[in-house]
């Protein structure tokens, strides 16, 4: 695990575990050029490890088979070899390599692996603060966003439209909302 160069304010040293009940991993992608399909990944996990010096590292894992676009037929197609090939590549992972301040927010940099390909990505990270929690210890909140290109991860299915454009766009917007609890 790589430690980062910027400290996150108010985070007690230790391991903060993502509370999947109060967190979400969502995406959107252009559909038929004129609209967007939105969905979530319902199974994911991750940790934020904060050192005594305040530096932090992040590791996360997403089960790509847990995709949910509210359309079973589309979900099945996305899980197929045309897109995720979820049987061969069941997980997407993220490991941070750096974190840096950007005004009052941060940029979280790391290696993202999807579909057997690992590429560096940057997420715009908003730190929402720490709350004492409800009897189980403190919780911290974060929101992160980024745009990736599916072709960078060898998801290159072409479904061109007769009048130009494609059924599915190349750019995927990821929005991650996290509540993490400090482990005792």
NUKOL-750917 format. One line per 3 residues: their letters; for each residue x, y negated, z of N, C-alpha, C, O. Coordinates in nm, 2 decimals. Example, Ala and Ser with C-alpha at 12.3 -4.5 7.8 and 13.67 -1.06 7.14 Angstrom:
BEGIN
as	1.32 0.57 0.78 1.23 0.45 0.78 1.32 0.33 0.78 1.42 0.33 0.85 | 1.28 0.22 0.71 1.37 0.11 0.71 1.29 0.00 0.79 1.34 -0.11 0.80
% end
This chain:
BEGIN
xxx	0.08 0.12 0.00 0.00 0.00 0.00 0.09 -0.12 0.00 0.18 -0.13 0.08 | 0.06 -0.22 -0.08 0.14 -0.34 -0.10 0.08 -0.45 -0.02 -0.04 -0.48 -0.02 | 0.16 -0.52 0.06 0.11 -0.63 0.14 0.12 -0.75 0.05 0.19 -0.76 -0.05
xxx	0.04 -0.85 0.08 0.02 -0.97 0.00 0.09 -1.09 0.05 0.14 -1.08 0.17 | 0.10 -1.19 -0.03 0.18 -1.31 0.01 0.11 -1.42 0.09 0.17 -1.50 0.15 | -0.02 -1.42 0.08 -0.10 -1.52 0.15 -0.18 -1.46 0.26 -0.23 -1.34 0.24
xxx	-0.20 -1.53 0.37 -0.28 -1.47 0.48 -0.42 -1.51 0.46 -0.45 -1.62 0.41 | -0.51 -1.43 0.51 -0.65 -1.46 0.51 -0.69 -1.51 0.65 -0.66 -1.44 0.75 | -0.74 -1.63 0.66 -0.77 -1.68 0.79 -0.87 -1.60 0.88 -0.96 -1.54 0.82
xxx	-0.85 -1.60 1.01 -0.94 -1.54 1.10 -0.96 -1.39 1.10 -1.05 -1.34 1.17 | -0.88 -1.32 1.02 -0.89 -1.18 1.02 -0.79 -1.12 1.12 -0.67 -1.13 1.11 | -0.85 -1.05 1.22 -0.77 -0.98 1.32 -0.69 -0.87 1.25 -0.74 -0.80 1.17
xxx	-0.57 -0.85 1.29 -0.49 -0.74 1.24 -0.55 -0.61 1.26 -0.62 -0.58 1.37 | -0.54 -0.52 1.17 -0.60 -0.38 1.17 -0.66 -0.35 1.04 -0.64 -0.41 0.94 | -0.74 -0.24 1.04 -0.81 -0.19 0.92 -0.96 -0.23 0.93 -1.03 -0.20 1.02
xxx	-1.00 -0.30 0.82 -1.14 -0.34 0.80 -1.19 -0.25 0.70 -1.14 -0.24 0.59 | -1.30 -0.18 0.73 -1.36 -0.08 0.64 -1.49 -0.14 0.58 -1.57 -0.20 0.65 | -1.50 -0.12 0.45 -1.62 -0.17 0.38 -1.75 -0.10 0.43 -1.75 0.02 0.44
xxx	-1.85 -0.18 0.47 -1.98 -0.12 0.51 -2.06 -0.12 0.39 -2.12 -0.22 0.34 | -2.08 0.00 0.33 -2.15 0.01 0.20 -2.30 -0.02 0.21 -2.36 -0.05 0.11 | -2.35 -0.01 0.33 -2.49 -0.05 0.35 -2.52 -0.19 0.33 -2.63 -0.23 0.29
xxx	-2.42 -0.28 0.36 -2.43 -0.42 0.35 -2.34 -0.48 0.24 -2.30 -0.60 0.25 | -2.30 -0.40 0.14 -2.21 -0.44 0.04 -2.27 -0.40 -0.10 -2.36 -0.32 -0.10 | -2.22 -0.46 -0.21 -2.27 -0.42 -0.34 -2.15 -0.44 -0.44 -2.07 -0.53 -0.43
xxx	-2.15 -0.35 -0.54 -2.07 -0.36 -0.66 -2.16 -0.36 -0.78 -2.22 -0.26 -0.81 | -2.16 -0.48 -0.84 -2.26 -0.50 -0.95 -2.18 -0.54 -1.08 -2.06 -0.59 -1.07 | -2.25 -0.53 -1.19 -2.19 -0.57 -1.32 -2.29 -0.62 -1.41 -2.41 -0.59 -1.39
xxx	-2.25 -0.69 -1.52 -2.34 -0.73 -1.63 -2.26 -0.73 -1.76 -2.14 -0.75 -1.76 | -2.33 -0.69 -1.86 -2.26 -0.68 -2.00 -2.36 -0.73 -2.10 -2.48 -0.70 -2.09 | -2.32 -0.80 -2.20 -2.40 -0.85 -2.31 -2.47 -0.73 -2.38 -2.40 -0.63 -2.41
xxx	-2.60 -0.74 -2.41 -2.67 -0.64 -2.48 -2.75 -0.70 -2.60 -2.82 -0.80 -2.59 | -2.73 -0.64 -2.72 -2.79 -0.69 -2.84 -2.76 -0.84 -2.87 -2.84 -0.91 -2.93 | -2.65 -0.89 -2.82 -2.59 -1.02 -2.84 -2.67 -1.13 -2.76 -2.61 -1.23 -2.72
xxx	-2.80 -1.11 -2.73 -2.88 -1.21 -2.68 -2.92 -1.20 -2.53 -2.97 -1.30 -2.47 | -2.89 -1.09 -2.47 -2.93 -1.07 -2.33 -2.82 -0.99 -2.26 -2.72 -0.96 -2.31 | -2.85 -0.96 -2.13 -2.75 -0.88 -2.05 -2.82 -0.77 -1.98 -2.93 -0.78 -1.94
xxx	-2.75 -0.66 -1.98 -2.78 -0.54 -1.90 -2.71 -0.56 -1.76 -2.59 -0.59 -1.76 | -2.78 -0.54 -1.65 -2.72 -0.55 -1.52 -2.73 -0.41 -1.45 -2.82 -0.34 -1.48 | -2.63 -0.39 -1.37 -2.64 -0.26 -1.30 -2.55 -0.27 -1.17 -2.48 -0.37 -1.15
xxx	-2.55 -0.16 -1.10 -2.47 -0.14 -0.98 -2.40 -0.01 -0.98 -2.43 0.09 -1.06 | -2.30 0.00 -0.90 -2.24 0.13 -0.86 -2.28 0.16 -0.72 -2.25 0.08 -0.63 | -2.35 0.27 -0.70 -2.41 0.29 -0.57 -2.32 0.36 -0.47 -2.35 0.37 -0.35
xxx	-2.21 0.42 -0.52 -2.11 0.49 -0.43 -1.97 0.43 -0.44 -1.92 0.43 -0.55 | -1.92 0.37 -0.33 -1.79 0.31 -0.33 -1.74 0.30 -0.19 -1.82 0.32 -0.10 | -1.61 0.28 -0.18 -1.55 0.27 -0.04 -1.43 0.18 -0.06 -1.38 0.15 -0.16
xxx	-1.38 0.14 0.06 -1.26 0.06 0.06 -1.22 0.01 0.19 -1.29 0.01 0.29 | -1.09 -0.04 0.20 -1.04 -0.09 0.32 -0.96 -0.22 0.29 -0.90 -0.24 0.18 | -0.95 -0.31 0.39 -0.87 -0.42 0.39 -0.78 -0.40 0.51 -0.82 -0.40 0.63
xxx	-0.65 -0.39 0.49 -0.55 -0.37 0.60 -0.48 -0.50 0.62 -0.41 -0.56 0.54 | -0.49 -0.55 0.75 -0.43 -0.68 0.78 -0.31 -0.65 0.88 -0.33 -0.59 0.98 | -0.19 -0.70 0.84 -0.08 -0.68 0.93 -0.07 -0.78 1.04 -0.15 -0.88 1.04
xxx	0.02 -0.76 1.13 0.04 -0.85 1.25 0.08 -0.99 1.20 0.05 -1.08 1.27 | 0.14 -1.00 1.08 0.18 -1.13 1.03 0.07 -1.20 0.95 0.09 -1.30 0.90 | -0.05 -1.13 0.95 -0.16 -1.19 0.88 -0.17 -1.15 0.73 -0.28 -1.19 0.67
xxx	-0.07 -1.09 0.67 -0.08 -1.05 0.53 -0.18 -0.94 0.52 -0.20 -0.86 0.61 | -0.24 -0.93 0.40 -0.35 -0.83 0.38 -0.32 -0.75 0.25 -0.26 -0.80 0.16 | -0.38 -0.63 0.25 -0.38 -0.55 0.13 -0.52 -0.48 0.12 -0.58 -0.46 0.22
xxx	-0.56 -0.46 0.00 -0.69 -0.41 -0.03 -0.68 -0.28 -0.11 -0.61 -0.28 -0.21 | -0.76 -0.18 -0.08 -0.77 -0.06 -0.16 -0.92 -0.03 -0.17 -1.00 -0.04 -0.07 | -0.97 0.01 -0.29 -1.11 0.04 -0.31 -1.12 0.15 -0.41 -1.04 0.17 -0.50
xxx	-1.23 0.22 -0.40 -1.26 0.33 -0.50 -1.41 0.32 -0.53 -1.50 0.30 -0.44 | -1.44 0.34 -0.66 -1.58 0.34 -0.71 -1.61 0.47 -0.78 -1.53 0.51 -0.86 | -1.72 0.54 -0.74 -1.76 0.66 -0.82 -1.84 0.61 -0.94 -1.95 0.56 -0.93
xxx	-1.78 0.63 -1.06 -1.84 0.58 -1.18 -1.97 0.66 -1.21 -2.06 0.61 -1.28 | -1.98 0.78 -1.16 -2.10 0.86 -1.18 -2.22 0.80 -1.10 -2.33 0.84 -1.13 | -2.20 0.70 -1.02 -2.31 0.65 -0.94 -2.36 0.52 -1.00 -2.44 0.45 -0.94
xxx	-2.33 0.50 -1.13 -2.39 0.39 -1.21 -2.54 0.39 -1.20 -2.60 0.49 -1.22 | -2.60 0.27 -1.19 -2.74 0.26 -1.18 -2.78 0.13 -1.26 -2.77 0.02 -1.21 | -2.84 0.15 -1.38 -2.89 0.04 -1.45 -3.04 0.04 -1.46 -3.11 -0.04 -1.53
xxx	-3.10 0.12 -1.38 -3.25 0.14 -1.37 -3.31 0.20 -1.50 -3.42 0.18 -1.53 | -3.22 0.28 -1.57 -3.27 0.35 -1.69 -3.18 0.47 -1.70 -3.07 0.47 -1.73 | -3.25 0.59 -1.67 -3.17 0.71 -1.66 -3.11 0.75 -1.79 -2.99 0.80 -1.79
xxx	-3.17 0.73 -1.90 -3.12 0.76 -2.03 -2.99 0.68 -2.06 -2.89 0.73 -2.10 | -3.00 0.55 -2.03 -2.88 0.46 -2.05 -2.77 0.50 -1.96 -2.65 0.51 -2.00 | -2.80 0.53 -1.83 -2.70 0.57 -1.73 -2.63 0.70 -1.78 -2.51 0.71 -1.77
xxx	-2.71 0.79 -1.83 -2.65 0.92 -1.88 -2.55 0.89 -1.99 -2.45 0.95 -2.00 | -2.59 0.80 -2.08 -2.50 0.77 -2.20 -2.37 0.70 -2.15 -2.27 0.73 -2.20 | -2.39 0.61 -2.05 -2.27 0.54 -2.00 -2.17 0.64 -1.93 -2.05 0.62 -1.93
xxx	-2.23 0.74 -1.86 -2.15 0.84 -1.80 -2.08 0.94 -1.90 -1.98 1.00 -1.86 | -2.13 0.94 -2.02 -2.07 1.03 -2.12 -1.94 0.99 -2.17 -1.88 0.89 -2.14 | -1.88 1.08 -2.26 -1.75 1.05 -2.32 -1.75 0.93 -2.40 -1.64 0.87 -2.43
xxx	-1.87 0.88 -2.45 -1.87 0.75 -2.53 -1.82 0.63 -2.45 -1.77 0.54 -2.50 | -1.85 0.64 -2.31 -1.81 0.52 -2.23 -1.71 0.57 -2.12 -1.59 0.57 -2.14 | -1.77 0.60 -2.00 -1.68 0.63 -1.88 -1.62 0.77 -1.89 -1.51 0.79 -1.83
xxx	-1.68 0.86 -1.95 -1.63 1.00 -1.95 -1.62 1.04 -1.80 -1.51 1.08 -1.76 | -1.73 1.03 -1.72 -1.72 1.04 -1.58 -1.68 1.18 -1.53 -1.63 1.19 -1.42 | -1.70 1.28 -1.61 -1.66 1.41 -1.57 -1.50 1.42 -1.57 -1.45 1.48 -1.48
xxx	-1.44 1.36 -1.67 -1.29 1.36 -1.67 -1.23 1.25 -1.59 -1.12 1.27 -1.53 | -1.30 1.13 -1.57 -1.25 1.02 -1.50 -1.35 0.98 -1.40 -1.42 0.87 -1.42 | -1.37 1.05 -1.29 -1.48 1.02 -1.19 -1.47 0.90 -1.11 -1.57 0.85 -1.06
xxx	-1.35 0.84 -1.10 -1.33 0.73 -1.01 -1.26 0.61 -1.08 -1.18 0.63 -1.17 | -1.30 0.49 -1.03 -1.23 0.37 -1.07 -1.17 0.33 -0.94 -1.23 0.34 -0.83 | -1.04 0.27 -0.94 -0.97 0.24 -0.82 -0.91 0.10 -0.83 -0.89 0.05 -0.94
xxx	-0.89 0.03 -0.72 -0.83 -0.10 -0.71 -0.73 -0.10 -0.60 -0.76 -0.05 -0.49 | -0.60 -0.14 -0.62 -0.50 -0.16 -0.52 -0.44 -0.30 -0.54 -0.39 -0.33 -0.64 | -0.45 -0.38 -0.43 -0.40 -0.51 -0.44 -0.25 -0.52 -0.45 -0.18 -0.43 -0.40
xxx	-0.20 -0.62 -0.52 -0.06 -0.64 -0.53 -0.02 -0.78 -0.48 0.10 -0.81 -0.45 | -0.12 -0.87 -0.47 -0.10 -1.01 -0.42 -0.23 -1.08 -0.39 -0.33 -1.03 -0.44 | -0.22 -1.18 -0.31 -0.33 -1.26 -0.28 -0.28 -1.40 -0.27 -0.18 -1.43 -0.20
xxx	-0.34 -1.50 -0.33 -0.29 -1.64 -0.32 -0.41 -1.73 -0.31 -0.52 -1.71 -0.35 | -0.37 -1.84 -0.24 -0.47 -1.95 -0.22 -0.51 -2.01 -0.35 -0.42 -2.03 -0.44 | -0.63 -2.05 -0.37 -0.68 -2.13 -0.48 -0.78 -2.23 -0.42 -0.90 -2.20 -0.42
xxx	-0.74 -2.35 -0.39 -0.82 -2.44 -0.32 -0.86 -2.38 -0.18 -0.78 -2.34 -0.11 | -0.99 -2.38 -0.16 -1.04 -2.32 -0.03 -1.07 -2.18 -0.05 -1.11 -2.11 0.05 | -1.05 -2.12 -0.17 -1.07 -1.98 -0.19 -0.94 -1.91 -0.22 -0.83 -1.96 -0.19
xxx	-0.95 -1.79 -0.28 -0.83 -1.71 -0.31 -0.84 -1.64 -0.44 -0.95 -1.64 -0.50 | -0.73 -1.59 -0.49 -0.72 -1.50 -0.61 -0.66 -1.37 -0.56 -0.55 -1.37 -0.50 | -0.74 -1.27 -0.57 -0.69 -1.13 -0.54 -0.64 -1.06 -0.66 -0.72 -1.05 -0.76
xxx	-0.52 -1.03 -0.66 -0.45 -0.96 -0.78 -0.43 -0.82 -0.74 -0.39 -0.78 -0.63 | -0.45 -0.73 -0.84 -0.42 -0.59 -0.82 -0.43 -0.51 -0.94 -0.46 -0.55 -1.05 | -0.40 -0.38 -0.92 -0.41 -0.28 -1.03 -0.54 -0.21 -1.03 -0.58 -0.15 -0.93
xxx	-0.62 -0.22 -1.14 -0.75 -0.16 -1.15 -0.74 -0.05 -1.25 -0.69 -0.06 -1.36 | -0.78 0.07 -1.21 -0.78 0.19 -1.29 -0.92 0.23 -1.33 -1.00 0.25 -1.24 | -0.94 0.25 -1.46 -1.07 0.29 -1.51 -1.05 0.37 -1.63 -0.97 0.33 -1.72
xxx	-1.12 0.48 -1.64 -1.12 0.56 -1.77 -0.97 0.61 -1.80 -0.94 0.62 -1.92 | -0.89 0.63 -1.69 -0.76 0.68 -1.71 -0.66 0.57 -1.75 -0.54 0.60 -1.78 | -0.69 0.44 -1.74 -0.61 0.33 -1.78 -0.60 0.24 -1.66 -0.70 0.21 -1.60
xxx	-0.47 0.20 -1.63 -0.45 0.10 -1.52 -0.40 -0.03 -1.57 -0.30 -0.03 -1.65 | -0.46 -0.14 -1.53 -0.43 -0.27 -1.58 -0.43 -0.37 -1.46 -0.51 -0.35 -1.37 | -0.35 -0.47 -1.46 -0.36 -0.57 -1.36 -0.48 -0.66 -1.39 -0.51 -0.69 -1.50
xxx	-0.56 -0.69 -1.28 -0.67 -0.78 -1.29 -0.66 -0.89 -1.18 -0.59 -0.87 -1.08 | -0.73 -1.00 -1.20 -0.74 -1.10 -1.10 -0.89 -1.12 -1.06 -0.97 -1.13 -1.15 | -0.92 -1.12 -0.94 -1.05 -1.15 -0.89 -1.06 -1.28 -0.82 -0.97 -1.31 -0.73
xxx	-1.15 -1.37 -0.85 -1.18 -1.49 -0.77 -1.24 -1.44 -0.64 -1.35 -1.38 -0.64 | -1.18 -1.48 -0.53 -1.23 -1.43 -0.40 -1.27 -1.54 -0.31 -1.19 -1.64 -0.29 | -1.39 -1.53 -0.26 -1.44 -1.63 -0.16 -1.45 -1.55 -0.03 -1.51 -1.45 -0.02
xxx	-1.39 -1.61 0.07 -1.39 -1.56 0.21 -1.51 -1.63 0.28 -1.51 -1.75 0.29 | -1.60 -1.55 0.32 -1.72 -1.60 0.38 -1.72 -1.61 0.54 -1.81 -1.65 0.60 | -1.60 -1.57 0.59 -1.58 -1.58 0.74 -1.60 -1.45 0.81 -1.62 -1.35 0.75
xxx	-1.59 -1.47 0.94 -1.60 -1.35 1.04 -1.71 -1.38 1.13 -1.74 -1.49 1.18 | -1.79 -1.28 1.16 -1.90 -1.28 1.26 -1.87 -1.18 1.37 -1.81 -1.07 1.34 | -1.90 -1.21 1.50 -1.88 -1.11 1.60 -1.95 -0.98 1.59 -1.91 -0.88 1.65
xxx	-2.04 -0.97 1.50 -2.12 -0.85 1.47 -2.23 -0.82 1.57 -2.27 -0.91 1.65 | -2.28 -0.71 1.56 -2.40 -0.67 1.65 -2.37 -0.56 1.74 -2.44 -0.46 1.74 | -2.26 -0.57 1.82 -2.22 -0.47 1.91 -2.12 -0.37 1.87 -2.08 -0.28 1.95
xxx	-2.09 -0.37 1.74 -1.99 -0.27 1.69 -1.86 -0.33 1.65 -1.78 -0.27 1.58 | -1.83 -0.45 1.69 -1.71 -0.52 1.66 -1.73 -0.62 1.55 -1.84 -0.63 1.49 | -1.63 -0.70 1.52 -1.64 -0.81 1.42 -1.66 -0.76 1.28 -1.61 -0.65 1.24
xxx	-1.73 -0.84 1.20 -1.74 -0.81 1.05 -1.70 -0.94 0.97 -1.71 -1.05 1.02 | -1.64 -0.91 0.86 -1.60 -1.02 0.77 -1.67 -1.00 0.64 -1.71 -0.89 0.59 | -1.69 -1.12 0.57 -1.76 -1.12 0.44 -1.68 -1.18 0.33 -1.61 -1.27 0.35
xxx	-1.69 -1.12 0.21 -1.62 -1.16 0.09 -1.71 -1.15 -0.03 -1.80 -1.07 -0.03 | -1.68 -1.23 -0.13 -1.74 -1.22 -0.26 -1.63 -1.23 -0.36 -1.56 -1.33 -0.36 | -1.63 -1.14 -0.45 -1.52 -1.14 -0.56 -1.59 -1.13 -0.69 -1.68 -1.05 -0.71
xxx	-1.53 -1.20 -0.79 -1.58 -1.19 -0.93 -1.47 -1.18 -1.03 -1.36 -1.24 -1.00 | -1.49 -1.11 -1.14 -1.39 -1.11 -1.24 -1.46 -1.07 -1.37 -1.57 -1.02 -1.37 | -1.39 -1.09 -1.48 -1.44 -1.05 -1.61 -1.33 -0.96 -1.67 -1.21 -1.00 -1.68
xxx	-1.37 -0.84 -1.71 -1.27 -0.75 -1.77 -1.32 -0.72 -1.92 -1.44 -0.74 -1.95 | -1.23 -0.67 -2.00 -1.27 -0.63 -2.13 -1.27 -0.48 -2.14 -1.16 -0.42 -2.11 | -1.38 -0.41 -2.17 -1.39 -0.27 -2.17 -1.28 -0.20 -2.26 -1.24 -0.09 -2.24
xxx	-1.25 -0.27 -2.37 -1.15 -0.22 -2.47 -1.01 -0.20 -2.40 -0.93 -0.12 -2.44 | -0.98 -0.29 -2.30 -0.85 -0.28 -2.24 -0.84 -0.15 -2.16 -0.73 -0.11 -2.12 | -0.95 -0.08 -2.13 -0.95 0.04 -2.06 -1.00 0.16 -2.15 -1.05 0.26 -2.10
xxx	-0.97 0.14 -2.28 -1.00 0.25 -2.38 -1.14 0.29 -2.39 -1.17 0.40 -2.42 | -1.23 0.20 -2.35 -1.37 0.22 -2.37 -1.41 0.14 -2.50 -1.45 0.03 -2.49 | -1.40 0.21 -2.61 -1.40 0.14 -2.74 -1.51 0.18 -2.83 -1.50 0.16 -2.95
xxx	-1.62 0.23 -2.78 -1.73 0.27 -2.87 -1.78 0.15 -2.94 -1.80 0.04 -2.88 | -1.80 0.16 -3.07 -1.85 0.05 -3.15 -2.00 0.09 -3.19 -2.02 0.20 -3.25 | -2.09 0.00 -3.16 -2.23 0.02 -3.20 -2.27 -0.11 -3.27 -2.34 -0.19 -3.21
xxx	-2.22 -0.14 -3.39 -2.25 -0.27 -3.46 -2.39 -0.28 -3.49 -2.47 -0.18 -3.52 | -2.44 -0.41 -3.49 -2.57 -0.44 -3.53 -2.57 -0.48 -3.68 -2.47 -0.53 -3.73 | -2.68 -0.45 -3.75 -2.69 -0.48 -3.89 -2.66 -0.63 -3.92 -2.60 -0.66 -4.02
xxx	-2.71 -0.72 -3.84 -2.70 -0.86 -3.86 -2.57 -0.92 -3.80 -2.56 -1.05 -3.80 | -2.49 -0.84 -3.75 -2.36 -0.89 -3.68 -2.37 -0.87 -3.53 -2.48 -0.86 -3.48 | -2.26 -0.86 -3.47 -2.25 -0.84 -3.33 -2.26 -0.69 -3.30 -2.25 -0.61 -3.39
xxx	-2.28 -0.66 -3.17 -2.28 -0.52 -3.13 -2.39 -0.50 -3.02 -2.43 -0.59 -2.96 | -2.43 -0.37 -3.01 -2.53 -0.34 -2.91 -2.48 -0.37 -2.77 -2.55 -0.42 -2.69 | -2.35 -0.34 -2.75 -2.29 -0.36 -2.62 -2.17 -0.45 -2.63 -2.08 -0.43 -2.72
xxx	-2.16 -0.56 -2.55 -2.05 -0.65 -2.56 -1.92 -0.59 -2.50 -1.93 -0.48 -2.43 | -1.81 -0.66 -2.52 -1.68 -0.61 -2.47 -1.66 -0.66 -2.33 -1.59 -0.59 -2.25 | -1.70 -0.78 -2.30 -1.67 -0.84 -2.17 -1.77 -0.79 -2.06 -1.89 -0.80 -2.08
xxx	-1.72 -0.74 -1.95 -1.79 -0.70 -1.84 -1.77 -0.79 -1.72 -1.65 -0.81 -1.68 | -1.87 -0.85 -1.66 -1.86 -0.93 -1.54 -1.88 -0.84 -1.42 -1.99 -0.78 -1.41 | -1.79 -0.84 -1.33 -1.80 -0.76 -1.21 -1.82 -0.86 -1.09 -1.75 -0.96 -1.08
xxx	-1.92 -0.83 -1.01 -1.94 -0.91 -0.89 -1.95 -0.82 -0.77 -2.03 -0.72 -0.77 | -1.86 -0.84 -0.67 -1.85 -0.75 -0.56 -1.87 -0.83 -0.43 -1.81 -0.93 -0.41 | -1.97 -0.79 -0.36 -2.01 -0.85 -0.23 -1.97 -0.75 -0.12 -2.03 -0.64 -0.12
xxx	-1.89 -0.80 -0.03 -1.84 -0.70 0.07 -1.86 -0.75 0.21 -1.84 -0.87 0.24 | -1.91 -0.66 0.30 -1.91 -0.68 0.44 -1.82 -0.57 0.50 -1.85 -0.45 0.47 | -1.72 -0.61 0.57 -1.62 -0.51 0.62 -1.62 -0.52 0.77 -1.62 -0.63 0.83
xxx	-1.61 -0.41 0.84 -1.60 -0.41 0.99 -1.46 -0.37 1.03 -1.40 -0.28 0.98 | -1.41 -0.43 1.14 -1.29 -0.40 1.20 -1.30 -0.27 1.28 -1.39 -0.25 1.36 | -1.21 -0.17 1.24 -1.22 -0.04 1.31 -1.14 -0.05 1.44 -1.04 -0.11 1.46
x	-1.20 0.02 1.54 -1.14 0.02 1.68 -1.01 0.09 1.68 -0.95 0.10 1.78
% end
